[in-house]
Amino acid sequence: MQKSKLSRRDFLRTSALASVGLALVACAPAATTAPAASGGAAAAPAADVTTIRWMSRASAEENPIIQKHMDEVFSAKNPNIKVSIEPAPEGFEQKLLAQMVAGTAVDIFEAWGNIFFNWTERDLLLDIQSMVDRDLKDEQVKDYNDFQWQGLQMQGKRIGMPKYINVMTVTVNKDLFEKYGVDLPPEDGKWTHDDYAVMAQKLTEGARKAGNENQWGGWKPAWSWDRFWNTVYMFGGGIVDQKYGTKCLMDTKESQAGFQWMYDRIWKDNTFAQPGEIEKKWGDDALAPGFVAFIEDGTYPIGRDKKLGDAKVNWDMRHVPTGPTGKRSVLGTTDAWSITKQTKHPEEAWKVLSYLAGTDFQDAITVGLQGLIPVQKSRIANFITTVRKVRPSLEKVRLETIDELLKWNYAEDGFWFKKQQAAFDLINPALSKVFEVGDVGPEYLAELTAKVNASQA
Amino acid sequence: MATQISVRPASSAGPTRKSSQRRRDNIAGFLFISPWIIQFVFLISAAMIVSLGISFGETDLFNGYKFVGLANYVRMWHDELFWKSLRVTAYYTFVLVPAGIVISLGIALLMNQKVKFVGLWRTLYYLPSVVQGVAVALLWGYVLNPRFGLLNAGLKVIGIQGPKWLFSETWAVPSFIIMGLWGAGGAMLLYLAGLQGIPTPLYEAAEIDGANSWNRFIHITIPMLTPTIYFNLLLNIIGSFQVFTSAQIMTDGGPNNATLTQVLYLYHMGFVNFQFGYASALAWALFVIIMVFTVLVMRSGNSWVHYEGDLKK
């Protein structure tokens, strides 16, 4: 008898076979580029060109310009290397992680601090120290800033080349200072945390007297993992005993004094805004609407001038004040380009990497296109001139502060526990409890010290 | 009671035509569900099996795999954060789901009245459920702002000092619950369809028997809507246990882990801490928890879900 219906079993069997077939086809290695056909005189020598895949976090507007630059300038000098940009503005960590697991990671990507640390722990990044030793001259290396150059040395490996500089300064809304009759911080940086507290108090009181209940003196994100420790350092304290150390120092008298200073400003006298008071706005977004008169935040002159200029805020920048110990400290970020260990073309990837951290790319793209601070100390003066040409309104802003900051060498690369992630999992929620919620004081961080120490065992 | 069954007259071509039709129906049916079957077999079930295997080991997916037996599950038992995330998720689920049912049913009852511009009202109430994910999270960030937010401004009008919402360990989860109710319009549509499917003669008969509107609601509307309530209850419990986007975008588990949901915790363990073995164990624990509640709801359904025309066992 002829079978007259398709059973579920038949269907599933057929589907499974078809799907396996499809999966096999999909998993089969892609056909390699065929060599130029014999006699094809016009065929380009494509086989000699290596493509370097670069996962870029630049904006959608910037990526085509960067791609054009790499095609026209870099590839002109290096005809055997083509750079292919793969945009990943959001979620790049997950995307790259998935690529690494699948064995299809890009050659070059960009990241910073903790991400590098976690990936270095798992040996996912290429150690480029031998290439640096071979190809870079001493003066080139010395032209990079210590905090970045040392920061990119992780667990004995050199894991990347500096991308741009971001350092913390105090950005002020000059109009509000004038309105409330408060002197601007001195240009030469000769001021202390006592002056800082008084300044915030005067500004806040000025706002209250003017009937403004929604304005505070300052803003400092003490609840943020990479923005709290510099104050502790300036008070003579610390977070961990040494780089990759295991002993937490948050319970020392000096560290507690630093924490207390921040807590008092935010929660006791409330002259620095609480995050809930300003819609949890960050930096410029708190400064532009006039929620606060100054912020201790990163330094992006072009971007800031656009945003604050649109908001008609007359702004300037100053050094952070020194602590009671006379020490001055701020975060200097370790944003960098790195090569994945899976790369099949380490030499070509290194050529691209060293180009990106070189002066040509830094002048043309980092400064020229993105308005960011270049990584070479020698290019800072050029940076200041260039951005002032692009935005003449920056003539009124004391950009020389950046140059001084780098020369005075007080930017630092945060703190590193031996088991950084374990420390983060404990300290980060505690920072949120103390500085964001404010229902406990800094003693909560002191009490946490034993737990942090235990996590490092 | 005799049951009438209509019988089609037999003919010689009948069975062949019938089986041919049935075959075509089967093919069409299987073709319609084949994308799901392929996705389930090759993407979901394969990943589930792999993750089950990973849950019995230690791996960061790069440096090998070490079998550790039940160690990840034992660790979970002693892990404060696992229990905290379970409490947060359970609190969220067991307040949001009943509240969601009551509110969406209430809106559906209002939208089932004969009022002017009812189409416009229905659209207005349904619209919020279309907007989901990141946009909702950002929007509610403004609504819940302690100082400038709409919610506290509204509370101030009636003389109540609003809490700090997302900046308070106590009020952070209630904030998410309020936010979760934003999508009540989606369930409202289902209840509305259910309400309109209730035969009018039932109400007419009850009215003749002297039942007031409350009695009609309790003894006709609710029983006749139980299949819809059951469906919503099941899906909402499953969905609420998997809450992730809002917690990640708005608070990333803070303040002080007050909004650390289970999926967010396993995400952190896997994609931030590289402990994929433990993250997989957390995922399977969540799967079992959801399964237990799903089975409980399904079992209980026999006693409270009323299917019209269904025979009592």
Interface residues (C-beta under 8 A of the other chain):
Chain A: S4 K5 L6 R8 F11 L12 S15 A16 S19 A23 E93 Q94 L97 M100 V101 N118 R122 D123 L124 N214 Q274 P275 G276 E277 I278 E279 K280 Q421 D425 P429 A430 S432 K433 E436 V437 D439
Chain B: T16 S19 S20 R22 R23 N26 I27 F30 S34 I37 I38 V41 F42 D60 L61 F62 N63 G141 Y142 N145 P146 R147 F148 K164 L166 F167 S168 E169 G253 G254 P255 N256 N257 F271 V272 N273 F274
